[in-house]
Amino acid sequence: MNRSLTVSLAALALVSLTLAGCGRKGDLDVPGTPVVDQNNASKKAAPVEDRPFVLDPLL
C-alpha cells in the first residue's frame, strides 16, 4: 500500500507541474486588444542615447 501511495503522489505531482507550465508567457493582455497592436506596442521603444564608457577603447 505504501508503494502505491508513493506512485500516486508522484504521478499527481508530475501532472500538476505539467499543467502549471501551460499558458502564454509574458505580460497580461487586456481583453479585446488585437495581437498585432500588442506586438507593435512593445517595438515602439525610444532610442537609447549612446554614451561613451571608460572601457570602450578595449572593445
N, C-alpha and C positions, 0 to 999 in steps of 0.2 A: 504494500500500500504506500509506503514511503517513497518508493521509486516512481510510482505512477503520479503521485502528487508533485514530485520534483519535475517530471517531464511536462506535466500540465502547466505548471507555473512558468517553466522555461518557454513553452510554446506561447503562452499568454503574453509574456514579456516581449517575445520576438514579434508577435502580431501588433502589439501596442507601439513598439518602436517603429515598425514599418508604416503604420498608419500615421504616426506623428510626423514622419518625414514627407508626407504627401502635401501638395499645395504649391502655390506660387511663391517664389522668393521675392523680396523687395518691399517697397512701401505699400501701405494700404491704399486702395484705389477708391475714389469717390464713385458711388454708383451712377451709371449713366455716362461716364466720361469715356469717349472712344479711345481705343488703344493707340491710334495714330497721334492724337493730341497728347496722351501721356508720354509717348516716346519723344515727341518734339519738345515738350516742356523741359525734359532733362538735358537736351542738347543746346539750349539757349543760355549757356553759362557765359558770364562776362570773361573776356580775355585777361589773362594774368600778366601783370607787368613784369618784364624781365629785369631783375635786379642783380648786379654783379655780386659775386661771393668770393671770399678770400682764396679758396682752393680752385677757382675756375682755371687759372693757368696750368694746373696739373692735368686737367682733363683735355 
